[in-house]
Amino acid sequence: MSGVDRGRRRAVTLQDIAREAQVAVSTASRALSDPQRVSARTREQVQEVARRLGYRPNRLARALPTGRTGMLAVLVPDITNPHHFGLLRGAEAQARAAGSTLVIADTQQSAELEEAHLDRLGSALDGVVLGSSRLAEAALRDLADRLPVVLYNRPVDGLASVVTDSADGSRQIVEHLVALGHRSIAYLAGPADSWSDGERWRALSASAQSAAVSIVRCGPFPPTVDSGPAAADIGLATGATALVAFNDLLGIGVLRRLGERGVGVPGQISVVGYDDIFGADFCSPPLTTVAAPVAEAGRVLVDVLLAGREPAPAIVLPTSLLVRASTGPPPPAGG
């Protein structure tokens, strides 16, 4: 029998390789991690044993001399939100091209869970992307002192960030609605601690004021389809002729509720969302929404993370309004 019981379940170690190849552990290590430092015969012998036994190197152990593990992480506030699909796909493709492995974690819009993920993962990572982080600025700065960090849709002075231009998207929404004849808008707000929500409300308010259009803020609401009925009912009660939802999930929930109540869209009221998620174009009616290049954002986030440039870049990606069937002229006065 060989010196290693291949039937056992525990992982094969470097010591197992050295014993089977009848060399010192240090020699086995060099043959696998720095093969030019051993003879061709020894290198081939050790590598053959490693292949035969199914040896998988320990990434963390190999990282000790270099300080790099080849692992990156992306933390997002809701992994079930289709908005993040493109972001994660772009980030994973860029990480893979750079020879890194991407770890994905769901923070469930909780600062406490976000911090717990970072505590568990931190020492194993070369860097982390935080999507719509709920952490306080002081906590983000402390984290950046210990680990390369890039923020997505949450800019903080002095820290690297990539954001989509929600302010310009909001301006486009108001201009579109005004051009259709709307004079009253209700914003169905998202989480109170969301930077994107605050940015969207500020831009919507400023654009509405410039256009002499009334606007009211309703909520906050959880950014989910299930929150749509409550948001729709409250939005309707304001008397506004157009509802702007914090994101498409909320907007789709609003459309469903309006349908249940027999409220015509866009004949009686118009609805707009943000994000252009998968499904926004074939809900009923298709949802007018602000689109952003999320796959590009994922690639840029990883590029910035790996580049580690100073000063830390603050990149803004453009947005565009996709006009679909959920918006139209308001009903005639008194209609």
VEXDREN-2710 file (C-alpha; in Angstrom, 1 decimal):
% VEXDREN-2710
k/r/px/py/pz
1/MET/0.0/0.0/0.0
2/SER/1.1/3.6/-0.5
3/GLY/2.1/5.8/2.4
4/VAL/-1.2/7.8/2.0
5/ASP/-4.6/6.2/2.4
6/ARG/-6.3/7.5/-0.7
7/GLY/-9.7/6.4/0.7
8/ARG/-9.7/8.8/3.6
9/ARG/-11.8/12.0/3.4
10/ARG/-9.3/14.6/4.8
11/ALA/-7.5/16.9/2.4
12/VAL/-4.1/15.8/1.1
13/THR/-1.4/17.9/2.7
14/LEU/2.1/19.0/1.7
15/GLN/3.4/16.6/4.3
16/ASP/1.6/13.7/2.6
17/ILE/3.2/14.7/-0.7
18/ALA/6.7/14.8/0.8
19/ARG/6.3/11.4/2.5
20/GLU/5.0/9.7/-0.6
21/ALA/7.7/11.3/-2.8
22/GLN/10.4/10.6/-0.2
23/VAL/11.6/14.2/-0.1
24/ALA/11.7/16.9/2.6
25/VAL/8.6/19.0/3.1
26/SER/10.6/22.1/2.1
27/THR/11.6/20.4/-1.1
28/ALA/8.0/19.4/-1.9
29/SER/6.9/23.0/-1.3
30/ARG/9.6/24.4/-3.7
31/ALA/8.7/21.8/-6.4
32/LEU/5.1/22.9/-6.4
33/SER/5.4/26.7/-5.7
34/ASP/8.8/27.6/-7.2
35/PRO/9.8/24.6/-9.4
36/GLN/12.9/26.2/-10.9
37/ARG/14.6/25.9/-7.5
38/VAL/14.7/22.0/-7.6
39/SER/16.1/19.6/-10.1
40/ALA/13.9/18.5/-13.0
41/ARG/13.8/14.9/-11.7
42/THR/12.7/16.0/-8.2
43/ARG/10.2/18.4/-9.7
44/GLU/8.6/15.8/-11.9
45/GLN/8.5/13.2/-9.1
46/VAL/6.8/15.6/-6.6
47/GLN/4.3/16.9/-9.2
48/GLU/3.4/13.4/-10.3
49/VAL/2.7/12.4/-6.7
50/ALA/0.6/15.6/-6.2
51/ARG/-1.5/14.9/-9.2
52/ARG/-2.0/11.2/-8.3
53/LEU/-3.1/12.1/-4.7
54/GLY/-5.3/14.9/-5.8
55/TYR/-3.5/17.6/-3.9
56/ARG/-5.1/21.0/-3.8
57/PRO/-2.9/23.8/-2.4
58/ASN/-4.1/25.9/0.5
59/ARG/-4.7/29.4/-0.8
60/LEU/-4.3/31.0/2.6
61/ALA/-1.1/29.2/3.3
62/ARG/0.4/30.1/-0.1
63/ALA/-0.6/33.7/0.6
64/LEU/1.6/34.0/3.6
65/PRO/4.8/34.9/1.8
66/THR/3.2/37.2/-0.8
67/GLY/0.3/38.7/1.3
68/ARG/-2.1/37.9/-1.6
69/THR/-4.8/35.2/-1.7
70/GLY/-6.2/35.8/-5.2
71/MET/-9.7/36.2/-3.6
72/LEU/-12.0/39.3/-4.0
73/ALA/-15.4/39.8/-2.6
74/VAL/-18.5/41.7/-3.7
75/LEU/-21.2/42.5/-1.0
76/VAL/-24.6/43.5/-2.3
77/PRO/-27.7/44.6/-0.3
78/ASP/-30.1/42.1/-1.9
79/ILE/-28.8/39.2/-4.0
80/THR/-32.3/38.4/-5.3
81/ASN/-32.6/41.9/-6.9
82/PRO/-32.1/41.4/-10.7
83/HIS/-30.3/44.7/-10.8
84/HIS/-27.3/43.0/-9.3
85/PHE/-27.1/40.2/-11.8
86/GLY/-25.3/42.2/-14.4
87/LEU/-23.1/43.8/-11.8
88/LEU/-21.9/40.5/-10.4
89/ARG/-21.5/39.0/-13.9
90/GLY/-19.3/41.9/-15.0
91/ALA/-17.3/41.8/-11.7
92/GLU/-16.8/38.0/-11.9
93/ALA/-15.6/38.1/-15.5
94/GLN/-13.1/40.9/-14.7
95/ALA/-11.8/39.1/-11.6
96/ARG/-11.4/35.8/-13.6
97/ALA/-9.5/37.6/-16.3
98/ALA/-7.1/38.9/-13.6
99/GLY/-6.6/35.5/-12.1
100/SER/-8.7/36.1/-9.0
101/THR/-11.7/34.3/-7.5
102/LEU/-14.8/36.3/-6.6
103/VAL/-16.8/35.7/-3.4
104/ILE/-20.3/37.0/-3.3
105/ALA/-22.2/37.9/-0.1
106/ASP/-25.7/39.2/0.6
107/THR/-25.9/41.9/3.3
108/GLN/-29.8/42.0/3.3
109/GLN/-29.5/45.8/3.6
110/SER/-28.2/45.4/7.2
111/ALA/-25.1/47.2/8.4
112/GLU/-24.6/44.5/11.1
113/LEU/-24.7/41.7/8.6
114/GLU/-22.3/43.6/6.3
115/GLU/-19.9/44.0/9.2
116/ALA/-20.2/40.4/10.1
117/HIS/-19.4/39.3/6.5
118/LEU/-16.3/41.6/6.5
119/ASP/-15.1/40.3/9.8
120/ARG/-15.3/36.7/8.6
121/LEU/-13.8/37.3/5.1
122/GLY/-11.4/40.2/5.7
123/SER/-8.2/38.2/6.3
124/ALA/-8.8/36.0/3.3
125/LEU/-9.3/38.8/0.7
126/ASP/-7.1/40.9/-1.5
127/GLY/-10.0/43.5/-1.7
128/VAL/-13.7/44.0/-1.5
129/VAL/-16.4/45.9/-3.4
130/LEU/-19.3/47.1/-1.2
131/GLY/-22.5/47.6/-3.0
132/SER/-24.8/50.3/-1.6
133/SER/-23.0/50.0/1.8
134/ARG/-25.0/50.7/4.9
135/LEU/-21.9/51.1/7.1
136/ALA/-21.2/54.5/8.7
137/GLU/-18.5/56.6/7.0
138/ALA/-16.1/56.1/10.0
139/ALA/-16.5/52.3/9.6
140/LEU/-15.8/52.5/5.9
141/ARG/-12.6/54.6/6.4
142/ASP/-11.4/52.2/9.1
143/LEU/-12.0/49.2/6.8
144/ALA/-10.1/51.0/3.9
145/ASP/-7.1/51.4/6.3
146/ARG/-7.0/47.6/6.6
147/LEU/-8.2/46.3/3.2
148/PRO/-8.5/47.7/-0.4
149/VAL/-12.1/48.8/-0.8
150/VAL/-14.2/50.2/-3.7
151/LEU/-17.7/51.5/-3.1
152/TYR/-20.6/51.1/-5.5
153/ASN/-23.4/53.6/-5.4
154/ARG/-22.1/55.1/-2.1
155/PRO/-19.4/57.7/-2.6
156/VAL/-17.3/58.7/0.4
157/ASP/-14.6/61.4/0.1
158/GLY/-11.2/60.0/-0.2
159/LEU/-12.4/56.4/-0.9
160/ALA/-12.5/54.8/-4.4
161/SER/-16.1/54.7/-5.7
162/VAL/-18.1/53.9/-8.8
163/VAL/-21.6/55.3/-9.0
164/THR/-24.3/55.5/-11.6
165/ASP/-25.6/59.0/-12.3
166/SER/-28.9/58.8/-10.5
167/ALA/-29.1/62.6/-10.4
168/ASP/-29.1/62.9/-14.2
169/GLY/-31.5/60.0/-14.5
170/SER/-33.9/61.8/-12.1
171/ARG/-33.6/65.0/-14.2
172/GLN/-34.5/62.9/-17.3
173/ILE/-37.6/61.5/-15.5
174/VAL/-38.9/64.9/-14.6
175/GLU/-38.3/66.4/-18.0
176/HIS/-40.1/63.4/-19.6
177/LEU/-43.1/63.7/-17.3
178/VAL/-43.3/67.5/-17.8
179/ALA/-43.1/67.1/-21.5
180/LEU/-46.1/64.7/-21.3
181/GLY/-48.1/67.4/-19.4
182/HIS/-47.7/66.2/-15.8
183/ARG/-47.8/68.8/-13.1
184/SER/-47.8/66.6/-9.9
185/ILE/-45.5/63.8/-9.0
186/ALA/-45.2/61.4/-6.1
187/TYR/-41.9/59.8/-5.2
188/LEU/-42.2/56.4/-3.6
189/ALA/-39.0/56.3/-1.6
190/GLY/-36.7/53.5/-0.8
191/PRO/-34.7/52.7/2.4
192/ALA/-34.0/55.8/4.5
193/ASP/-30.3/54.8/4.9
194/SER/-29.8/54.4/1.1
195/TRP/-27.5/56.9/-0.5
196/SER/-29.2/56.3/-3.9
197/ASP/-32.6/57.1/-2.4
198/GLY/-31.3/60.4/-1.0
199/GLU/-29.6/61.3/-4.3
200/ARG/-32.7/60.5/-6.3
201/TRP/-35.0/62.5/-4.1
202/ARG/-32.7/65.6/-4.1
203/ALA/-32.5/65.5/-7.9
204/LEU/-36.2/64.9/-8.4
205/SER/-37.0/67.8/-6.1
206/ALA/-34.6/70.2/-7.7
207/SER/-35.8/69.3/-11.2
208/ALA/-39.5/69.6/-10.2
209/GLN/-38.9/72.9/-8.6
210/SER/-37.1/74.2/-11.7
211/ALA/-40.1/73.1/-13.8
212/ALA/-42.6/74.5/-11.4
213/VAL/-44.1/71.0/-10.8
214/SER/-45.3/69.8/-7.4
215/ILE/-43.7/66.7/-5.9
216/VAL/-44.3/64.8/-2.7
217/ARG/-42.2/62.1/-1.0
218/CYS/-44.0/59.0/0.2
219/GLY/-42.5/56.2/2.3
220/PRO/-39.9/54.9/2.9
221/PHE/-40.8/51.5/1.5
222/PRO/-38.7/48.3/1.3
223/PRO/-37.5/48.1/-2.3
224/THR/-39.4/44.9/-3.2
225/VAL/-42.3/43.8/-5.3
226/ASP/-44.2/43.0/-2.1
227/SER/-44.1/46.6/-1.0
228/GLY/-45.8/47.7/-4.2
229/PRO/-49.4/47.6/-2.9
230/ALA/-48.8/49.9/0.1
231/ALA/-46.7/52.2/-2.1
232/ALA/-49.4/52.3/-4.8
233/ASP/-52.2/53.0/-2.4
234/ILE/-50.3/55.8/-0.7
235/GLY/-49.2/57.3/-4.0
236/LEU/-52.7/57.3/-5.4
237/ALA/-54.0/59.1/-2.2
238/THR/-51.7/62.0/-3.0
239/GLY/-53.6/62.9/-6.1
240/ALA/-50.4/62.9/-8.2
241/THR/-50.7/62.0/-11.9
242/ALA/-47.3/60.3/-12.0
243/LEU/-45.6/57.9/-9.5
244/VAL/-41.8/57.5/-9.5
245/ALA/-40.7/54.4/-7.6
246/PHE/-37.3/54.0/-5.9
247/ASN/-36.5/51.0/-8.0
248/ASP/-38.1/48.7/-10.6
249/LEU/-39.0/46.0/-8.1
250/LEU/-41.1/48.5/-6.2
251/GLY/-42.4/49.9/-9.5
252/ILE/-43.5/46.5/-10.7
253/GLY/-45.3/45.9/-7.4
254/VAL/-47.0/49.2/-7.9
255/LEU/-48.2/48.3/-11.4
256/ARG/-49.7/45.0/-10.1
257/ARG/-51.6/46.9/-7.4
258/LEU/-52.9/49.5/-9.8
259/GLY/-54.1/46.7/-12.1
260/GLU/-55.9/45.0/-9.2
261/ARG/-57.6/48.3/-8.4
262/GLY/-58.6/48.9/-12.0
263/VAL/-56.5/52.0/-12.3
264/GLY/-55.4/52.5/-15.9
265/VAL/-51.7/52.9/-16.6
266/PRO/-50.8/55.2/-18.2
267/GLY/-54.4/56.5/-18.9
268/GLN/-55.1/57.4/-15.3
269/ILE/-51.6/57.5/-13.8
270/SER/-48.0/57.1/-15.1
271/VAL/-45.4/55.0/-13.3
272/VAL/-41.6/55.2/-13.6
273/GLY/-38.8/53.1/-12.0
274/TYR/-35.0/52.9/-11.7
275/ASP/-32.5/50.2/-12.7
276/ASP/-34.0/48.6/-15.9
277/ILE/-34.0/45.1/-14.3
278/PHE/-34.7/41.9/-16.2
279/GLY/-38.5/41.8/-16.5
280/ALA/-39.1/45.6/-16.5
281/ASP/-39.7/45.5/-20.3
282/PHE/-42.3/42.7/-20.2
283/CYS/-44.3/43.5/-17.2
284/SER/-47.8/44.9/-17.9
285/PRO/-47.5/47.5/-19.1
286/PRO/-43.7/47.6/-19.8
287/LEU/-42.1/49.9/-17.3
288/THR/-40.5/53.3/-18.1
289/THR/-37.2/53.3/-16.2
290/VAL/-33.7/54.7/-15.8
291/ALA/-31.1/52.3/-17.1
292/ALA/-27.4/52.2/-16.1
293/PRO/-24.5/50.1/-17.5
294/VAL/-24.4/47.7/-14.5
295/ALA/-22.2/45.1/-16.2
296/GLU/-19.7/47.8/-17.1
297/ALA/-19.9/49.0/-13.5
298/GLY/-19.0/45.5/-12.3
299/ARG/-15.9/45.4/-14.5
300/VAL/-14.8/48.9/-13.6
301/LEU/-15.2/48.2/-9.9
302/VAL/-12.8/45.2/-10.1
303/ASP/-10.4/47.2/-12.3
304/VAL/-10.3/50.0/-9.7
305/LEU/-9.9/47.5/-6.8
306/LEU/-7.0/45.7/-8.4
307/ALA/-5.3/48.9/-9.7
308/GLY/-5.2/50.5/-6.2
309/ARG/-4.6/54.0/-7.7
310/GLU/-3.9/57.1/-5.6
311/PRO/-5.7/59.4/-5.3
312/ALA/-8.7/57.2/-5.1
313/PRO/-10.9/57.6/-8.2
314/ALA/-14.6/58.6/-8.0
315/ILE/-16.1/57.4/-11.3
316/VAL/-19.6/58.3/-12.4
317/LEU/-21.3/56.2/-15.1
318/PRO/-24.0/57.7/-17.3
319/THR/-27.7/56.8/-17.1
320/SER/-30.5/57.0/-19.7
321/LEU/-34.2/57.0/-19.5
322/LEU/-35.9/54.1/-21.4
323/VAL/-39.4/55.3/-22.3
324/ARG/-42.0/52.4/-22.3
325/ALA/-45.7/52.1/-22.1
326/SER/-46.1/52.9/-18.4
327/THR/-45.9/56.6/-19.0
328/GLY/-48.2/58.9/-21.0
329/PRO/-50.1/62.1/-20.8
330/PRO/-52.1/62.8/-17.6
331/PRO/-55.9/62.4/-17.7
332/PRO/-57.8/65.6/-18.6
333/ALA/-58.5/67.8/-15.6
334/GLY/-61.7/66.6/-14.0
335/GLY/-61.5/63.3/-15.9
END
